């Protein structure tokens, strides 16, 4: 019998890896990349050509551009499925023109499905030590915080206008032993004082590894136009935090001073952090993003870093 022609099987096409663009790929962005490469194709915008080799070594595709120069952002349009925006606002003013430039570039060819923006808990201002969730109205007390409020409004508008699932992560103090300036031992070694207990403020924290995992969880499971506290379960005043760190590191506890003395001895920036007291509920982080914190309190995180 004549041979029956059998067509060759069609080659199997592998599914395309999702593409993530990281804008502001510093320490946390690199931690996110380590969690996603090679399952995702990760790209990162950098304004520093000297960082290209570092990003490539981490498995990231570097893109040279500058948020302060909108003309350099044209190639970002239609490039990624998701965006992780961790770049800080400009250093002056009460609006975030960097975020405006990024969103304008992305809007030229809308393709992204989700955007995660790393904001700050400073948007709440001073809450007098109150414990609260994400429904609390913002009340920024500085231009630095007002720039963040502006950026949040811009990304949430972008989500509604273009059908993009936007998550705003409000981030407190980030720490980690392998993060530049990320361990309190450096401040302890300098002998920087803290406020006495009656003047002290509640602060909030997140380990850098848990923050990176929160970013990934938001990319995968964030609800549309949702604000989430990216904070651990710690409830300590600032002085208690540094006392704990000193004890774990075997260093002297920091000296305690009054608020009046602090105004005379400390920088305005440091003093501003000592003027806002709040305790954040993180139910959305745990229940909605389904993140199980690796370091639920600073004790576990500092022990791992010591």
N, C-alpha and C positions, 0 to 999 in steps of 0.2 A: 504494500500500500504506500502511496506517496506520503511523504512526511507532512504533517499538519503544522502550519505556521503558528508558532506561539510568540506573541509579542513580548518583548522584554518588559519586566515589571517597571513601573514608573519609579524613579528614585524617591525615597522617603524624604519629605521636606521637614526639617526640624523646625519647631515653633520658634518664632523670633523672641529673643530675650527682651523683656521690658527695659525701657531706657529711663534712667534717672539722671536729671541734671541737678548737681549740687552747686548752689550759689553761696559763696562764703565757706569754702572747704578748708576750715582750720582743723583743730584737734577733734572736735565732735564730728565734723564731716568725714574725716579719715576713719573714725570709728564706725560710722555708718557704712562706709564703703567696705570695710573689712567684713561686715555682716552680710553684705549683698553680693559682692564679687565672688564667683563668676556667674551666679544665677541671674543677675541683672547686668546690663551694660551701663556702667556708671561714667558719667561725664562731669567735669567740674570746670566752672568759670574761675579764672584767676587773673588778677591784674599784674602779677609778678612773673615775668618770663623765667626768672631763676627757679621758680617752683615746678616748672614743667617736668623735670626729671624725677622729682620726688613723687608727683602725682602718678606718673607713668609706672614708677616702681611699685605703687600701691594698686596697680591694675585699673587705674582711672584714665580716661581719655581727657587730656587737658585742652581747654579752650581759652585762649588769651583774649581778654576783654575787660573793660572797666565800667563799673556802674556809674561813675562820674563822667563818662564820655559815651553818651547814648549811641553815637554812630558806630561804636565798636561792638554793639550787641545784636546787630541785624541777623547774624547767623543763628541766633538762638530760636528763631521762629520755627515751629514745627519740628523741632529737633528731638524732643523727649516726650515720654508718656506721663512723667511725673516730675515735679520740681520740689526740691528741699531748699528753702530760702533761709540761710543762716547768716547772711551778711548784715553787719550793723548799719544803722542809719548814718548820715553825715554827722559831723561833730558840732554843727551849729544849726540854729533855726528851730522851728517847731513843726516842720513837715519833713517827710522822708522822700526826697527826690530820687534817691537810688532805687527804692522800691517802685516808684512811679516809672522810672526808665525801664526797669526790668519788665513790669507788666505791659508797658507799651510795646516792647519788643515781642513778648509772647503773644500779644493780641493780634499781631500782624498775620499770623497763620495759626489760629487756635487749634491745638492738637493735644494738649495735656489733659489728663483726666483728673489728676489730683495735685494739690499744692499744699505743702506743709510749711508754715512760717514760724520761725523761732523768735518769739517776743520775750517780754520780761514781766515779772510780777511787779515791777516798779510802776506799772500803769495804775495800780490801785492807790498809790500814795500811802499815807499813814492810816492804818485801820485801828489804831489804839490797842493792838493785841487781839483783835477779834478773830474768831475762827469762821471761815466762810467758803462758799463754793464759787463757781464761775459766773453765777448770776449777779454777783455784786457789781454795781456800776463802777466804771473807772473814775479815778480822781487824781490825775497826774499832778505832781507838785514841781516838776522841773521840766525844762525844755527837752532834756534827754528822754524823759518818760513821755512827753507829749509827741515827740517824733515817733515813738513806738505805737502810740494810740493812732496816729495818722497812718502808719504802715498797716496796722491791723484793719482799719476801715478800708484801705485801698485793696487789700487782698480779698477781703470778704465781698466787696463790691465786684471785684473781678470774678469771683466764684459764681455769684448770682448772674452776672451779665453773660458769661460764657459757658455756663453749665459745668463748672469745675468744682470738684469736691475739695473744699478748703478746710484745713485744720490749723488753728492758731494754738501753738504750745506756749503757754506763759511759764517762763523758766526762772527759777530762783538762783541762788548761788551754786555754781558748779564746782565740784572738787574731784580730785583723783590724784593718787601718788605719782603717776607717770604723766601728769598734765603740767605743762609749764606754769608755774605759780599756782598750781592747783592743790597744794597741801598746806594746811595751816602752820606746819612746822617752820616755814620761812618767816612768817609774821611773828611767831613765837620767839624765834631766834633774835629778831630785831627788838624784842621787848615792847612792842606796841601795846599801849594800855587798852582796856575795855571799860565800859561803864559799870559803875556800882549797880547792885541788883535793883535798887529802887528807881534808877534811871534807865535801866536796860530795856532792850527791845527784843521781841521774838523775831527770829530769822528762819528762813526755809532753805532747803538744800536738795541737791540731786547729784548722785555720782555720775561722772561722765559716761561710763558704760551703760548705766540705766537710761541716761538721756538719749544716747544713740539708739538703744532698743525702743525707747518711746517714739523716736522719729520714724523708725521702721514700722512700728505698730500703727502709727497715724497714717503712714502711706498706704498700708494695707487695709485698715479697718476704721479709719476716721469717718465720722459722720459729716454731712455737708454743712459748711459754714459754722463749725463748732469750735468753741474755746475749751481747752483742756489744761489743767494745772499739771505740769510735768515736775512734780515735787514728791519727795519721799514722805515717810510717816513721822519724821522727827518733829518734836515740839520742844525746842530749847530756846532759851534766850541766847543772845550772842556771846555773852560772857561764859555761860554754861558750856557752849560749844567749844570755845577755846580752852576752857578748863579741862574738858574731856580730852581734847586733842593733846594737851600738855601732859596729862597723866598717862595717856597711851604711848606717848613718845619719850617719856622719862625726862621731860623738860620742865622748868619752873612755870607755874601758872602766871598769866599776865597780870600786871598791876591793875588795880581798879581805881577809877577816878570819877569825879562828879561830872555832870553834863556841862557845868560852867567851866571846869578845868579842860574838858574836851574841846570846847570852843577855842581855848587859848593854845592847845597843844597839837591838835589834829588838823589835817587838810580839809578843805571844804567838801571834797568828794567823799572822803571817809566819814566825815561828820554827817553827810546826807544819808548814808546807809545806816547810821546810828539814830536816825530821826524817824524811821518808818518801822512800825511793828505790826506784824500780821501772822496768822496761822492759816495755812491753806488746806482745804479738803481736797483729796485726790481721788474721789470716788469715780469720776469719769475715766481717769487714767487706768484704774484697776478693773472697772466693770465694763466700760464701753470699748476701750482699746485692749482689754484682756491682758494687761501687762503684769506679770509677776515680778516684782522688784527683786533684783539680785542682792541689793543692799537696802533693805527697807528703812534702816536708820543710819545715821552717821557713825554710830559705833561700829557696825559691821563694815562700813566702807573705810573707816580710818584704820581699823584692825588689818584689813586687807592691804592697806597702803603703807603700813608701818614697817 
